[in-house]
Each structure stands twice: as structure tokens, then as C-alpha cells.
């Protein structure tokens, strides 16, 4: 849980690596109580939008595993993040 908190903090601060590592961590613990497949896919997609091309395969796989209503929710979350300027200043990491 400590690692997830660290990665989430980094991801929320705009770290592409943090978003990618958080998505990997969440995906690896998939099915755990309270896991949110939309949030996992969000962080993978966010990592890609921040320039972490290594996360593209994971993002695609996670999106493909979502139900249509979950994909719609993912798209809403990504659009909301984009509207906030969440991808305007990708970090170098």
C-alpha cells in the first residue's frame, strides 16, 4: 500500500513514470477488494498522454478489458483531466 501511495502522489503531480507504475501496481493487484478497473486504465492512459510510450501496451490492454459503460466512464475521466490542463505540461520523468 505504501508503494501505491507513493506512485499515486507522483502520478497526481504529473509524473509519467508515476502514472505508469501506479497503473502497473493496480493491474497486478487486479481483483483485490476495492480495485477500480477504470482508475487503473485511467492511470495507464494518463502515463501515455504524459509521454510514457512504454505504457501504451498496458493502456490498450486495460481499455480492451473494460465493459462499454466502463470505457465511457474512462473517456469522461480522461476528458475531464484534459479540460483541467492535465496533459499540458508533461514532466521529463
C-alpha positions in Angstrom: 0.0 0.0 0.0 2.9 2.3 0.7 4.2 1.9 -2.9 0.8 2.6 -4.3 0.6 5.8 -2.3 4.0 6.9 -3.5 3.1 6.2 -7.1 -0.3 7.9 -6.8 1.3 11.0 -5.3 3.8 11.2 -8.2 1.1 10.5 -10.8 -1.1 13.3 -9.4 1.8 15.6 -9.6 2.2 14.9 -13.3 4.8 12.2 -13.4 4.5 9.9 -16.4 6.6 7.3 -14.7 4.5 7.6 -11.5 1.3 7.1 -13.5 2.7 4.1 -15.4 4.0 2.5 -12.2 0.7 3.1 -10.4 -1.2 1.5 -13.3 1.1 -1.5 -13.2 0.7 -1.8 -9.5 -3.1 -1.6 -9.7 -3.2 -4.0 -12.6 -1.0 -6.5 -10.8 -3.4 -6.4 -7.8 -6.5 -6.6 -10.0 -9.4 -8.2 -8.4 -8.4 -7.0 -5.0 -11.1 -5.7 -2.8 -11.9 -2.1 -3.8 -10.0 -2.3 -7.1 -11.3 0.0 -9.8 -10.5 -1.1 -13.3 -11.5 2.3 -14.7 -9.0 4.0 -12.4 -6.3 1.5 -13.4 -6.9 2.2 -17.1 -7.0 5.9 -16.4 -3.5 6.0 -14.9 -2.1 3.9 -17.8 -3.7 6.2 -20.4 -2.5 9.2 -18.4 1.0 7.9 -18.5 0.8 7.7 -22.3 -0.6 11.2 -22.6 2.3 12.4 -20.4 4.8 10.9 -22.8 5.4 7.4 -21.4 5.1 5.4 -24.6 6.1 2.2 -22.6 2.6 2.3 -21.0 0.8 2.1 -24.4 0.5 -1.7 -24.4 -0.8 -1.7 -20.9 -3.2 1.1 -21.6 -4.6 -0.7 -24.6 -4.9 -4.0 -22.8 -6.7 -2.4 -19.9 -9.1 -0.4 -22.1 -9.9 -3.6 -24.1 -10.8 -5.4 -20.9 -13.4 -2.8 -19.9 -17.2 -3.1 -20.4 -18.7 -0.4 -22.7 -20.0 1.6 -19.8 -16.6 1.5 -18.1 -14.9 2.7 -21.3 -17.4 5.6 -21.5 -16.5 6.4 -17.8 -12.8 6.2 -18.7 -13.3 8.6 -21.6 -15.2 11.0 -19.3 -12.4 11.0 -16.8 -9.7 11.5 -19.4 -11.7 14.4 -21.0 -12.1 16.0 -17.5 -8.4 15.7 -16.9 -7.6 17.2 -20.3 -10.0 20.1 -19.6 -8.1 20.8 -16.4 -5.0 21.0 -18.4 -3.7 17.7 -17.0 -1.7 16.9 -20.1 -0.4 20.4 -20.8 2.9 20.1 -19.0 4.3 16.6 -19.1 7.3 16.0 -16.9 10.5 14.7 -18.1 10.2 11.6 -15.9 
